[in-house]
Amino acid sequence: MNTESCLIGGCTEPLYAPAGTRSLCKEHFIHFVNWRKKKGGLGMFKKYSAQTMEERDTLVEEWANSVMTTTTS
């Protein structure tokens, strides 16, 4: 059984897709994809797909910080 939880602290939903070297639930994954799309459109998708997992972690961390900020406000 997988004991890993969603990257967003406090989320108890089942894992859905990878984000960098960690995983997200379906709701947070969709939110992440929409955030990437707004941040850079098609160029961001191409850039993200060409990145290493460590480089992706930086983008995911930036997004996760924005999620944490909006949920605590």
C-alpha positions as a Markdown table, in Angstrom:
| # | Residue | x | y | z |
|---|---|---|---|---|
| 1 | Met | 0.0 | 0.0 | 0.0 |
| 2 | Asn | 1.2 | 3.5 | -0.9 |
| 3 | Thr | 1.6 | 5.7 | 2.2 |
| 4 | Glu | 2.5 | 8.8 | 0.2 |
| 5 | Ser | 0.0 | 11.6 | 0.3 |
| 6 | Cys | -0.8 | 14.6 | -1.8 |
| 7 | Leu | 1.9 | 17.2 | -2.0 |
| 8 | Ile | -0.5 | 19.8 | -0.5 |
| 9 | Gly | -0.4 | 19.5 | 3.2 |
| 10 | Gly | -3.7 | 18.4 | 4.8 |
| 11 | Cys | -5.1 | 16.9 | 1.6 |
| 12 | Thr | -6.3 | 13.3 | 2.2 |
| 13 | Glu | -7.5 | 12.6 | -1.4 |
| 14 | Pro | -6.0 | 9.6 | -3.2 |
| 15 | Leu | -3.0 | 10.3 | -5.5 |
| 16 | Tyr | -3.7 | 10.9 | -9.1 |
| 17 | Ala | -0.7 | 12.2 | -11.0 |
| 18 | Pro | 3.0 | 13.1 | -10.6 |
| 19 | Ala | 4.2 | 16.6 | -10.1 |
| 20 | Gly | 7.9 | 16.7 | -10.1 |
| 21 | Thr | 9.2 | 14.0 | -7.8 |
| 22 | Arg | 6.0 | 14.0 | -5.6 |
| 23 | Ser | 2.3 | 13.4 | -6.4 |
| 24 | Leu | -1.0 | 15.3 | -6.3 |
| 25 | Cys | -4.6 | 14.3 | -6.0 |
| 26 | Lys | -6.9 | 14.8 | -9.0 |
| 27 | Glu | -8.3 | 18.2 | -7.8 |
| 28 | His | -4.8 | 19.7 | -7.1 |
| 29 | Phe | -3.4 | 18.2 | -10.3 |
| 30 | Ile | -6.1 | 19.9 | -12.4 |
| 31 | His | -5.4 | 23.2 | -10.5 |
| 32 | Phe | -1.7 | 22.8 | -11.2 |
| 33 | Val | -2.2 | 22.2 | -14.9 |
| 34 | Asn | -4.5 | 25.3 | -15.1 |
| 35 | Trp | -1.9 | 27.4 | -13.2 |
| 36 | Arg | 0.9 | 26.3 | -15.7 |
| 37 | Lys | -1.4 | 27.1 | -18.6 |
| 38 | Lys | -2.1 | 30.6 | -17.3 |
| 39 | Lys | 1.6 | 31.2 | -16.4 |
| 40 | Gly | 2.9 | 30.5 | -19.8 |
| 41 | Gly | 0.5 | 28.8 | -22.2 |
| 42 | Leu | 1.8 | 26.3 | -24.7 |
| 43 | Gly | 5.4 | 27.5 | -24.1 |
| 44 | Met | 5.2 | 26.5 | -20.4 |
| 45 | Phe | 3.9 | 23.0 | -21.3 |
| 46 | Lys | 6.8 | 22.5 | -23.7 |
| 47 | Lys | 9.3 | 23.8 | -21.2 |
| 48 | Tyr | 7.9 | 21.6 | -18.4 |
| 49 | Ser | 8.0 | 18.5 | -20.6 |
| 50 | Ala | 11.7 | 19.1 | -21.4 |
| 51 | Gln | 12.7 | 19.6 | -17.8 |
| 52 | Thr | 14.3 | 17.1 | -15.4 |
| 53 | Met | 12.3 | 16.1 | -12.3 |
| 54 | Glu | 14.5 | 18.3 | -10.2 |
| 55 | Glu | 13.8 | 21.3 | -12.4 |
| 56 | Arg | 10.1 | 20.5 | -12.3 |
| 57 | Asp | 10.2 | 20.4 | -8.5 |
| 58 | Thr | 11.1 | 24.1 | -8.5 |
| 59 | Leu | 7.9 | 25.0 | -10.6 |
| 60 | Val | 5.8 | 22.7 | -8.4 |
| 61 | Glu | 7.1 | 24.3 | -5.3 |
| 62 | Glu | 6.3 | 27.8 | -6.7 |
| 63 | Trp | 2.7 | 26.6 | -7.4 |
| 64 | Ala | 2.4 | 24.9 | -4.1 |
| 65 | Asn | 3.4 | 28.1 | -2.3 |
| 66 | Ser | 0.7 | 30.0 | -4.2 |
| 67 | Val | -1.9 | 27.3 | -3.2 |
| 68 | Met | -0.8 | 27.5 | 0.5 |
| 69 | Thr | -1.1 | 31.3 | 0.4 |
| 70 | Thr | -4.6 | 31.3 | -1.1 |
| 71 | Thr | -5.9 | 28.6 | 1.3 |
| 72 | Thr | -4.6 | 30.3 | 4.4 |
| 73 | Ser | -6.0 | 33.8 | 3.4 |
